[in-house]
Amino acid sequence: MDYGQSSAGGERTASAATAAEIARALPAEVSDPTSVFVTASDGAALTAERLGGLSRALASVGGVGQVAPTVLSEDGRAARIDLFPTADPHGQEARDLVSGPVRDAVAAHRPDSTEAHVGGTAAIFSDIASAVDKDLKVVFPVAAALIALILFLLLLFLLLRSLLAPVVLMLSVGLGFAATLGASTLVFQHAAGRPGVDFSLPLVLFLFVVALGTDYNILIADRIREEMDRPGPARAAVARAVRHTAPAVATAGLVLAFSFGSLAASPGSATQQIGFATGLGILLSAFVLSIVLVPALAALLGRYLWWPLRPRPAAGRPAAQRAPERVTTG
């Protein structure tokens, strides 16, 4: 999964028209170069000759089409070298070029007693992508573990009186989050041909899809537990639970999915992605996870799902002590 810049869309303002004209008249790499900024840390003045080795090294990097002459500050203690990559600066190829070969060349060939930094659009998005990837690999799992721990200890264990059932529910919610993020990447990055998904999309999905998916799973699991307290096969109990709970879960899912999905009609790319992905995630949580996957696992595991406090209904207990059968009309 890659990350890209979201266009503003909407009304064509004067600045947007100017940017579009520049993009039409000039190649993207010319109108938006990558810049290397060099500063002297020893107090000595920088010169074009002193930075010549760095310029030649940058020109030899594959993917760099041209290197502009060095621009020196008035006091000679800072300099800028503009690069013109052959790739679109908003695309993944340019971000890989800047974060890899260009920065490696700068680190290896900058003059002694100087500091050098790579800037520009491609460098900015490369750094943002690295930060978001770190969030996905470190921050999100830690947050998910804390949420799971709180839900497991304070809510699900007390509500469902089981150690295994909360694990099943949390794994299904994580599966829904991953499926939604993957489907959104497939639609916007690969099918629509955009540079990548919006940077805020994983966080928004984590907040809404995980929360709503947990709610729906708790509703259906609590009803399954209630039905399994009654005599009879576990599969029959699951069927009764789905029959009574699925309409409420499906209605809530449809209302919220269409409410969030309406954001996809916005001209803004970021809002479109959030609307589509959130609506899809809610539909998956309601109709696939809560109504299909969780009941299917409950039917397969039976009353073992509620280990270690499995429901053990007494088949011979008086009818007056049994939970009354809910009867629907119509």
HUFENMO-V233593 format. One record per backbone hydrogen bond with DSSP energy under -1.0 kcal/mol. NH is the residue of the N-H (numbers start at 1). CO is the residue of the C=O. If there is no record, write none. Layout:
# HUFENMO-V233593
<<NH	CO> <NH	CO>>
This chain:
# HUFENMO-V233593
<<4	197> <13	11> <17	13> <18	14> <19	15> <20	16> <21	17> <22	18> <23	19> <24	20> <25	21> <26	22> <31	27> <32	28> <34	83> <35	119> <36	81> <37	117> <38	79> <39	115> <40	77> <41	113> <46	76> <51	47> <52	49> <55	51> <56	52> <57	53> <58	54> <59	55> <60	56> <61	58> <64	61> <65	84> <68	82> <71	80> <73	78> <79	38> <80	71> <81	36> <83	34> <84	66> <86	63> <91	88> <95	91> <96	92> <97	93> <98	94> <99	95> <100	96> <102	97> <103	98> <104	100> <105	101> <106	102> <107	103> <108	104> <109	105> <110	106> <115	39> <117	37> <119	35> <124	120> <125	121> <126	122> <127	123> <128	124> <129	125> <130	126> <131	127> <132	128> <133	129> <134	130> <135	131> <136	132> <137	133> <138	134> <140	135> <142	138> <143	139> <144	140> <145	141> <146	142> <147	143> <148	144> <149	145> <150	146> <151	147> <152	148> <153	149> <154	150> <155	151> <156	151> <157	152> <159	155> <160	156> <161	157> <163	307> <164	307> <168	164> <169	165> <170	166> <171	167> <172	168> <173	169> <174	170> <175	171> <176	172> <177	173> <178	174> <179	175> <180	176> <181	177> <182	178> <183	179> <184	180> <185	181> <186	182> <187	183> <188	184> <189	185> <190	185> <191	186> <192	187> <194	188> <197	2> <201	198> <204	200> <205	201> <206	202> <207	203> <208	204> <209	205> <210	205> <212	208> <213	209> <214	210> <215	211> <216	212> <217	213> <218	214> <219	215> <220	216> <221	217> <222	218> <223	219> <224	220> <225	221> <226	222> <227	223> <228	224> <230	227> <237	233> <238	234> <239	235> <240	236> <241	237> <242	238> <243	239> <244	240> <245	241> <246	242> <249	245> <250	246> <251	247> <252	248> <253	249> <254	250> <255	251> <256	252> <257	253> <258	254> <259	255> <260	256> <261	257> <262	258> <263	260> <264	261> <265	262> <266	263> <269	7> <272	268> <273	269> <274	270> <275	271> <276	272> <277	273> <278	274> <279	275> <280	276> <281	277> <282	278> <283	279> <284	280> <285	281> <286	282> <287	283> <288	284> <289	284> <290	285> <293	288> <294	289> <296	292> <297	293> <298	294> <299	295> <300	296> <301	297> <302	298> <304	301> <305	302> <306	303> <307	304> <309	306> <317	314> <321	318> <322	319>>
